[in-house]
Amino acid sequence: MEIHRFKFLLDDGTAPPLAETISLRTARVIVENLEDGNAFIKMLQAIVKAQTAEYDDLVGRVFPDHFKESPDGGDPTQRCDGASPL
């Protein structure tokens, strides 16, 4: 059995970037069980939807989050459209 692992960088701009790795199998389980469209889930959805020949096309892609930045201490749980993600 071939195992595909994907290395990615989490960078929300508030702390140093964090390098992580996830397997295709784990990405599939998460996508099947979570509906949220935040940047992490968008990235996992792209991984799961990609065919093996398309994996190289994922390198360098950026998945922006739908939460607006709140440098003034505002509520970071508010989406860009003002709606709560919950």
PyMOL CGO cylinders between C-alpha atoms (Angstrom):
from pymol import cmd
from pymol.cgo import CYLINDER

trace = [
    CYLINDER, 0.00, 0.00, 0.00, 1.34, 3.41, -0.97, 0.3, 1, 1, 1, 1, 1, 1,
    CYLINDER, 1.34, 3.41, -0.97, 1.03, 6.17, 1.63, 0.3, 1, 1, 1, 1, 1, 1,
    CYLINDER, 1.03, 6.17, 1.63, 0.95, 9.78, 0.48, 0.3, 1, 1, 1, 1, 1, 1,
    CYLINDER, 0.95, 9.78, 0.48, 2.09, 12.42, 2.95, 0.3, 1, 1, 1, 1, 1, 1,
    CYLINDER, 2.09, 12.42, 2.95, 1.71, 16.14, 2.42, 0.3, 1, 1, 1, 1, 1, 1,
    CYLINDER, 1.71, 16.14, 2.42, 3.91, 18.72, 4.10, 0.3, 1, 1, 1, 1, 1, 1,
    CYLINDER, 3.91, 18.72, 4.10, 2.37, 22.15, 4.62, 0.3, 1, 1, 1, 1, 1, 1,
    CYLINDER, 2.37, 22.15, 4.62, 3.01, 25.43, 6.39, 0.3, 1, 1, 1, 1, 1, 1,
    CYLINDER, 3.01, 25.43, 6.39, 0.49, 27.06, 8.74, 0.3, 1, 1, 1, 1, 1, 1,
    CYLINDER, 0.49, 27.06, 8.74, 0.94, 30.82, 8.89, 0.3, 1, 1, 1, 1, 1, 1,
    CYLINDER, 0.94, 30.82, 8.89, -1.75, 33.04, 10.40, 0.3, 1, 1, 1, 1, 1, 1,
    CYLINDER, -1.75, 33.04, 10.40, 0.56, 36.02, 10.70, 0.3, 1, 1, 1, 1, 1, 1,
    CYLINDER, 0.56, 36.02, 10.70, 0.34, 36.13, 14.49, 0.3, 1, 1, 1, 1, 1, 1,
    CYLINDER, 0.34, 36.13, 14.49, 3.11, 33.64, 15.27, 0.3, 1, 1, 1, 1, 1, 1,
    CYLINDER, 3.11, 33.64, 15.27, 6.04, 32.06, 13.43, 0.3, 1, 1, 1, 1, 1, 1,
    CYLINDER, 6.04, 32.06, 13.43, 4.93, 29.69, 10.64, 0.3, 1, 1, 1, 1, 1, 1,
    CYLINDER, 4.93, 29.69, 10.64, 4.47, 26.07, 11.69, 0.3, 1, 1, 1, 1, 1, 1,
    CYLINDER, 4.47, 26.07, 11.69, 5.48, 23.18, 9.39, 0.3, 1, 1, 1, 1, 1, 1,
    CYLINDER, 5.48, 23.18, 9.39, 3.27, 20.09, 9.63, 0.3, 1, 1, 1, 1, 1, 1,
    CYLINDER, 3.27, 20.09, 9.63, 2.65, 16.85, 7.73, 0.3, 1, 1, 1, 1, 1, 1,
    CYLINDER, 2.65, 16.85, 7.73, -0.60, 15.00, 7.07, 0.3, 1, 1, 1, 1, 1, 1,
    CYLINDER, -0.60, 15.00, 7.07, -1.36, 11.73, 5.30, 0.3, 1, 1, 1, 1, 1, 1,
    CYLINDER, -1.36, 11.73, 5.30, -3.92, 11.48, 2.54, 0.3, 1, 1, 1, 1, 1, 1,
    CYLINDER, -3.92, 11.48, 2.54, -5.89, 9.01, 4.65, 0.3, 1, 1, 1, 1, 1, 1,
    CYLINDER, -5.89, 9.01, 4.65, -6.09, 11.45, 7.59, 0.3, 1, 1, 1, 1, 1, 1,
    CYLINDER, -6.09, 11.45, 7.59, -7.04, 14.30, 5.26, 0.3, 1, 1, 1, 1, 1, 1,
    CYLINDER, -7.04, 14.30, 5.26, -9.91, 12.18, 3.90, 0.3, 1, 1, 1, 1, 1, 1,
    CYLINDER, -9.91, 12.18, 3.90, -11.24, 11.41, 7.38, 0.3, 1, 1, 1, 1, 1, 1,
    CYLINDER, -11.24, 11.41, 7.38, -11.14, 15.08, 8.41, 0.3, 1, 1, 1, 1, 1, 1,
    CYLINDER, -11.14, 15.08, 8.41, -12.84, 16.26, 5.20, 0.3, 1, 1, 1, 1, 1, 1,
    CYLINDER, -12.84, 16.26, 5.20, -15.59, 13.64, 5.61, 0.3, 1, 1, 1, 1, 1, 1,
    CYLINDER, -15.59, 13.64, 5.61, -16.34, 14.80, 9.14, 0.3, 1, 1, 1, 1, 1, 1,
    CYLINDER, -16.34, 14.80, 9.14, -15.92, 18.59, 9.07, 0.3, 1, 1, 1, 1, 1, 1,
    CYLINDER, -15.92, 18.59, 9.07, -17.89, 21.13, 7.06, 0.3, 1, 1, 1, 1, 1, 1,
    CYLINDER, -17.89, 21.13, 7.06, -16.05, 24.29, 8.08, 0.3, 1, 1, 1, 1, 1, 1,
    CYLINDER, -16.05, 24.29, 8.08, -14.46, 26.09, 5.17, 0.3, 1, 1, 1, 1, 1, 1,
    CYLINDER, -14.46, 26.09, 5.17, -11.50, 27.62, 6.99, 0.3, 1, 1, 1, 1, 1, 1,
    CYLINDER, -11.50, 27.62, 6.99, -8.10, 27.67, 5.27, 0.3, 1, 1, 1, 1, 1, 1,
    CYLINDER, -8.10, 27.67, 5.27, -6.99, 24.35, 6.77, 0.3, 1, 1, 1, 1, 1, 1,
    CYLINDER, -6.99, 24.35, 6.77, -10.15, 22.53, 5.64, 0.3, 1, 1, 1, 1, 1, 1,
    CYLINDER, -10.15, 22.53, 5.64, -9.93, 24.16, 2.18, 0.3, 1, 1, 1, 1, 1, 1,
    CYLINDER, -9.93, 24.16, 2.18, -6.38, 22.84, 1.87, 0.3, 1, 1, 1, 1, 1, 1,
    CYLINDER, -6.38, 22.84, 1.87, -7.44, 19.34, 2.94, 0.3, 1, 1, 1, 1, 1, 1,
    CYLINDER, -7.44, 19.34, 2.94, -10.35, 19.41, 0.48, 0.3, 1, 1, 1, 1, 1, 1,
    CYLINDER, -10.35, 19.41, 0.48, -7.93, 20.30, -2.33, 0.3, 1, 1, 1, 1, 1, 1,
    CYLINDER, -7.93, 20.30, -2.33, -5.63, 17.43, -1.31, 0.3, 1, 1, 1, 1, 1, 1,
    CYLINDER, -5.63, 17.43, -1.31, -8.51, 14.93, -1.21, 0.3, 1, 1, 1, 1, 1, 1,
    CYLINDER, -8.51, 14.93, -1.21, -9.96, 16.09, -4.56, 0.3, 1, 1, 1, 1, 1, 1,
    CYLINDER, -9.96, 16.09, -4.56, -6.60, 15.98, -6.37, 0.3, 1, 1, 1, 1, 1, 1,
    CYLINDER, -6.60, 15.98, -6.37, -5.68, 13.02, -8.53, 0.3, 1, 1, 1, 1, 1, 1,
    CYLINDER, -5.68, 13.02, -8.53, -2.23, 11.51, -7.93, 0.3, 1, 1, 1, 1, 1, 1,
    CYLINDER, -2.23, 11.51, -7.93, -0.87, 13.21, -11.07, 0.3, 1, 1, 1, 1, 1, 1,
    CYLINDER, -0.87, 13.21, -11.07, -2.07, 16.58, -9.72, 0.3, 1, 1, 1, 1, 1, 1,
    CYLINDER, -2.07, 16.58, -9.72, -0.25, 16.45, -6.36, 0.3, 1, 1, 1, 1, 1, 1,
    CYLINDER, -0.25, 16.45, -6.36, 2.66, 18.55, -7.66, 0.3, 1, 1, 1, 1, 1, 1,
    CYLINDER, 2.66, 18.55, -7.66, 0.15, 21.27, -8.64, 0.3, 1, 1, 1, 1, 1, 1,
    CYLINDER, 0.15, 21.27, -8.64, -0.68, 21.72, -4.95, 0.3, 1, 1, 1, 1, 1, 1,
    CYLINDER, -0.68, 21.72, -4.95, 2.85, 22.93, -4.15, 0.3, 1, 1, 1, 1, 1, 1,
    CYLINDER, 2.85, 22.93, -4.15, 2.86, 26.66, -3.42, 0.3, 1, 1, 1, 1, 1, 1,
    CYLINDER, 2.86, 26.66, -3.42, -0.92, 27.03, -3.25, 0.3, 1, 1, 1, 1, 1, 1,
    CYLINDER, -0.92, 27.03, -3.25, -2.24, 29.40, -0.61, 0.3, 1, 1, 1, 1, 1, 1,
    CYLINDER, -2.24, 29.40, -0.61, -5.56, 28.83, 1.13, 0.3, 1, 1, 1, 1, 1, 1,
    CYLINDER, -5.56, 28.83, 1.13, -6.69, 32.08, 2.80, 0.3, 1, 1, 1, 1, 1, 1,
    CYLINDER, -6.69, 32.08, 2.80, -8.83, 31.85, 5.89, 0.3, 1, 1, 1, 1, 1, 1,
    CYLINDER, -8.83, 31.85, 5.89, -12.35, 33.30, 6.03, 0.3, 1, 1, 1, 1, 1, 1,
    CYLINDER, -12.35, 33.30, 6.03, -11.73, 34.81, 9.47, 0.3, 1, 1, 1, 1, 1, 1,
    CYLINDER, -11.73, 34.81, 9.47, -10.78, 38.45, 9.32, 0.3, 1, 1, 1, 1, 1, 1,
    CYLINDER, -10.78, 38.45, 9.32, -7.69, 39.55, 11.17, 0.3, 1, 1, 1, 1, 1, 1,
    CYLINDER, -7.69, 39.55, 11.17, -8.38, 41.60, 14.24, 0.3, 1, 1, 1, 1, 1, 1,
    CYLINDER, -8.38, 41.60, 14.24, -5.24, 43.58, 15.15, 0.3, 1, 1, 1, 1, 1, 1,
    CYLINDER, -5.24, 43.58, 15.15, -7.41, 45.89, 17.26, 0.3, 1, 1, 1, 1, 1, 1,
    CYLINDER, -7.41, 45.89, 17.26, -8.47, 43.02, 19.52, 0.3, 1, 1, 1, 1, 1, 1,
    CYLINDER, -8.47, 43.02, 19.52, -11.83, 42.49, 17.79, 0.3, 1, 1, 1, 1, 1, 1,
    CYLINDER, -11.83, 42.49, 17.79, -13.60, 39.15, 17.75, 0.3, 1, 1, 1, 1, 1, 1,
    CYLINDER, -13.60, 39.15, 17.75, -11.49, 36.77, 15.59, 0.3, 1, 1, 1, 1, 1, 1,
    CYLINDER, -11.49, 36.77, 15.59, -14.40, 34.33, 15.41, 0.3, 1, 1, 1, 1, 1, 1,
    CYLINDER, -14.40, 34.33, 15.41, -16.30, 36.63, 13.05, 0.3, 1, 1, 1, 1, 1, 1,
    CYLINDER, -16.30, 36.63, 13.05, -16.07, 35.80, 9.36, 0.3, 1, 1, 1, 1, 1, 1,
    CYLINDER, -16.07, 35.80, 9.36, -15.26, 38.39, 6.72, 0.3, 1, 1, 1, 1, 1, 1,
    CYLINDER, -15.26, 38.39, 6.72, -18.96, 38.68, 5.96, 0.3, 1, 1, 1, 1, 1, 1,
    CYLINDER, -18.96, 38.68, 5.96, -19.67, 39.40, 9.64, 0.3, 1, 1, 1, 1, 1, 1,
    CYLINDER, -19.67, 39.40, 9.64, -21.40, 36.09, 10.29, 0.3, 1, 1, 1, 1, 1, 1,
    CYLINDER, -21.40, 36.09, 10.29, -20.29, 33.81, 13.08, 0.3, 1, 1, 1, 1, 1, 1,
    CYLINDER, -20.29, 33.81, 13.08, -18.75, 30.55, 11.83, 0.3, 1, 1, 1, 1, 1, 1,
    CYLINDER, -18.75, 30.55, 11.83, -20.56, 28.62, 14.54, 0.3, 1, 1, 1, 1, 1, 1,
]
cmd.load_cgo(trace, "trace")
